[in-house]
């Protein structure tokens, strides 16, 4: 791990524990990495506006990959340095399918997440956990004329997120969206589908960032737990899957870290630090 110059990490289920917090042990490791000149780059499916405040407030934060690679945010200059939006064709195709489904549909623009007001007001049909309901209530902006606004903004969407209660329906829609071939189709959990530009994956964003910084893929360590982390785990010189991650992610990884609730990420960072001392 001596040659690692950049650590890219998913947030939920990877860097953060079940309480969505940065533990003192993790913060200490991140701080030491920075002192050694190693970039730490959060790489998440979330839009920037919903990235946890604890991440945004890291004093050494320089770049954030958001919306599954649709944007790379420069935390120092306070602006996106790369943007890969969905095409109008892709957005219109998703609208045609999603508006007929009993699912939660969300779209992300300029780091903010939007949801239909009638859905926001009554989330009971979707069998969500209390914590998921609280997350939606705290991070989504309800829109009255949701589908009209979504179509009106069809050239500037970073990401579309569908949340399912029916897993058979999810599989059917997954296959249908994949068959369209107009967007990248992935997921952060087993209950959602995330749709981004064909040019927007965490791996493609990492590749662009490496070009900016003058790094090779061998200089990258990437950590994740879900389907949307697979491309960057395969891209990185060292790919790390969490013990709590999906099985196919663990098969693809070079290393399986301990569970995110057992300091898994911190332990990996400590190995990098030890290799450089």
Secondary structure as GFF3:
##gff-version 3
##sequence-region A 1 277
A	DSSP	beta_strand	6	9	.	.	.	ID=ss1
A	DSSP	alpha_helix	24	35	.	.	.	ID=ss2
A	DSSP	beta_strand	39	43	.	.	.	ID=ss3
A	DSSP	three_ten_helix	48	50	.	.	.	ID=ss4
A	DSSP	alpha_helix	53	56	.	.	.	ID=ss5
A	DSSP	beta_strand	63	66	.	.	.	ID=ss6
A	DSSP	three_ten_helix	67	69	.	.	.	ID=ss7
A	DSSP	beta_strand	71	74	.	.	.	ID=ss8
A	DSSP	beta_strand	79	83	.	.	.	ID=ss9
A	DSSP	alpha_helix	88	98	.	.	.	ID=ss10
A	DSSP	beta_strand	104	109	.	.	.	ID=ss11
A	DSSP	beta_strand	112	116	.	.	.	ID=ss12
A	DSSP	alpha_helix	117	121	.	.	.	ID=ss13
A	DSSP	three_ten_helix	124	126	.	.	.	ID=ss14
A	DSSP	alpha_helix	130	139	.	.	.	ID=ss15
A	DSSP	beta_strand	140	143	.	.	.	ID=ss16
A	DSSP	alpha_helix	146	152	.	.	.	ID=ss17
A	DSSP	beta_strand	159	163	.	.	.	ID=ss18
A	DSSP	alpha_helix	167	180	.	.	.	ID=ss19
A	DSSP	beta_strand	184	186	.	.	.	ID=ss20
A	DSSP	beta_strand	192	196	.	.	.	ID=ss21
A	DSSP	alpha_helix	202	213	.	.	.	ID=ss22
A	DSSP	three_ten_helix	217	219	.	.	.	ID=ss23
A	DSSP	beta_strand	220	224	.	.	.	ID=ss24
A	DSSP	three_ten_helix	227	229	.	.	.	ID=ss25
A	DSSP	alpha_helix	230	235	.	.	.	ID=ss26
A	DSSP	beta_strand	238	242	.	.	.	ID=ss27
A	DSSP	alpha_helix	247	252	.	.	.	ID=ss28
A	DSSP	beta_strand	255	257	.	.	.	ID=ss29
A	DSSP	three_ten_helix	260	262	.	.	.	ID=ss30
A	DSSP	alpha_helix	264	276	.	.	.	ID=ss31
###
